[in-house]
């Protein structure tokens, strides 16, 4: 472990070993500094997708903002790129083998101000931790479908809630303040009034402009909701999805819905009707009472009889029950893109690709209905790229290496099969590691005008493209 390396003095004639170049980090940071052969290195670099191992040259486990700043300055002196691992499902591209990796899970500050209706968190805080605190006050954050993910990484990619999105927009739309370490190692406080261009770029730029170490955002008075899911036999997915397709345009902004075609494993952790089953999971989240919520769900129940039903009125802290996303790290294959419509033609092609007899190998293929406030520009402008996208789809699967190869083939076939209905922009958090890798592809995701502005700001704040282990925005020439 590098923390135990003694001080070593090298003459200019001596070749300097790799460890010696990082010795200054020992006195500059309080957290662990690890090299590939050190105990704890693998766990420090571990990500949610176990098929995407990180192998950086050195990793710094930051304990506070000063550690982050010191690590960035050290990387700058050595001309090293910097990768950042937050909590949750974050994608770090590619393996970061020549990089200095900063992990932020130790940055555990969290405070709730009920009077101002705000929360301030450090970069290591997850939404589950926030929910534990906000539930005591009756206030609700714009949390996503998986509460175990990190707050800051989720928000920098926009932050799509399965309950509050159509009512309030993206999580990024309600950020008030950020603390960020930029590529020059400076610690900056960023607000819509102070460094507004950097504020705009960070929220939607997903890690391209620095390391956000702390964030403050609004929370809202929604202590309860009606929601959960209806599972139907996979053989009955066509009539249910026809009912879902008719229901979506009638929904108010108080209601969000999605569905997932699932081929579930036969494991004891699942309820008996779902073990080893091929099912359609329709999700619903409604900011209202059970009477209204049940009326909204009635057309779905009329289309077929659910084999499992969890729709009920709940405290806001149970928002994770809408999607029931997996919480444990696993090897994954995934693909995601936006849809400009969910028409009869879209549904027909989806049935061919994922329905009964399709041979679909993916464990989970979902479509989310967006719209409402997700389409509106926020009062505090940001660079979120997916406004105006009515639907998005995401497919994910896990298994053995051989199964992952089969799933990767399906992912390509699925993306190709829905090409006639694809929209150019997309929710950045749902881009897979194999998508939007080229500059042209990233430009398409953001749109030419937004990308040009981001690239110009990248030239200002990160001219050497230090932060490039992501869906990278390159500095403008």
Secondary structure, DSSP 4 states (H G I P E B T S, - for coil): -GGGPPP----TTSPPPTTGGGTHHHHH-SS-EE-TTSTTHHHHH--SBTTS----SEEEE-SSHHHHHHHHHHHHHHT--EEEE-STT----S--TTSEEEE-TT---EEEETTTTEEEEETT-BHHHHHHHHTTTT-B----S-TTSBHHHHHHT----TTTHHHH--GGGGEEEEEEE-TTS-EEEE-SSSSHHHHHHHHHHTTSS-EEEEEEEE-B---EEEEEEEEEEGGGHHHHHHHHHHHHTT--TTEEEEEEEEE----TTS-GGGTT-EEEEEEEEESS-HHHHHHHHHHHHHHS--SEE--EEEEGGGGGGTT----S-B-EEEEEEEES---HHHHHHHHHHHSTTS----SEEEEEE--GGGGSPPSS------TT--EEEEEEEE--HHHHHHHHHHHHHHHHHTGGGEES---GGG--TTSS-SHHHHHHHH-HHHHHHHHHHHHHH-TT----SSS--PPP-
